[in-house]
Every structure is written in C-alpha cells, then in structure tokens.
Amino acid sequence: MPSVLLLSGGLDSLVAAYAARAEHPPALAITFDYGQRAAAPELRTALEVCADLGAQHRLIKLPWLARLAPPAVADPSSDLSAATDESVWVPARNAVFISIAASFAEALGCEAIVCGFNAEEAATFPDNSPEFVRRCDAMLELATRNAPKVVSPTLELTKAEIVRLGGELGAPLHLVWSCYGAGPEHCWECASCRRLRAALQEAERWEAWLELRRALDG
C-alpha cells in the first residue's frame, strides 16, 4: 500500500517513516516550509532520509501560514529557551499538512498518509492524538475519492519508546533535527530539544547519538 510521507526531519516523522516503509512504501515525501526558523535543517534531514529510503521528495512552501506562525517559531530574535508548547502552536498546522498530503495521495493513488505523532505531545497538542487521526480519516472519506488513511506508527508511543523503536529499525537517528532554531547545532534549551535529550537519555542512547551527530556536523 503506497503512501505519502509527511517528513519534518524530527524524531517522530523520521522513525514513523522507517516503521511504515515495509507496509506503506513512500511514493512521495513532503516537507513544509511555513516560515519556521528550523526550515533549512529540517529540509537537509528530510533529503538525507529520502535518499536512504529511495523516496521522491517535494518541498512545499506555505507563505500564508508563515504569517500566522507565532514569534517562537518564526522570529529569529525570539528567545528559544523561553519557548513553551503553548507558544509554538501554529493554527491548524497538522490539519493543513494532512489536507495537502491527501491531494497528493489521491492523485498518486496512495492509500496511506504516514505521519509522526506521539503520546507525549498529544497531551498538549490535540492534533497529535488518536482522536485527531480518527477524525481526519472520517473527513478524508468525504474529501477524497480514494479515502487514504492517516497512519502513524508512533502515535501511542512516548519519545523514549520512539527512540528505542528507531534503534531496532536501524533508522538513522543521528540525522534527527528537533530544535526550533536554525542551527548549525541543536540549542538544547528549547522545549523540543529538551524532549529529545530526555528521550535519548532514557533510552540510553544519548552519548552514542552525540558522537554520531558531532561526526555529521564535522
């Protein structure tokens, strides 16, 4: 069952891609630029993942959504350490992404849209939750002719569990870019960086990840 893959370059979408590829090989991977500071490093990661998966890639720019993004996401001068889950909310972002992916899924004859959601962030972001996935599926039954399903292998996993799954799958976890900033290195101060570090530490992969990441960054 071919899929359209939503690939941000973060931990969840990267591991979801590798977890789903056997059953839902990606016909196309999509990365979005909606004015976020991390757009460039996210794109670099997505392109490397697509090269490894042998998937076609498309970058879609959403300048209108960039105008709605909060300063914590889009303003280079904002303090990353002060960014909270609430301050990085982008209105209807995942709904927009899935709707666009659904257009490609119908045009390409794909029956799945693979996304990286997780149980931890679902507590703060309702568009990461199982209920969101169920309602998206219901909407797509009416919005498309082929009714693609939203598939998220990480949906009910914690971040540490996602790290462990990625390790079991041989996913290139060192490519992950989870920082809200533009780099060249993770800031380790924003909420997303702190979640990634905590997950790697809980999964006992922190030191190994750092070593591989330093080699990657040169």
Beta strands, then each sheet from edge to edge (+ up, - down):
strand 1: 3-6
strand 2: 26-33
strand 3: 57-61
strand 4: 112-114
strand 5: 149-151
sheet 1: 3+ 2+ 1+ 4+ 5+
end
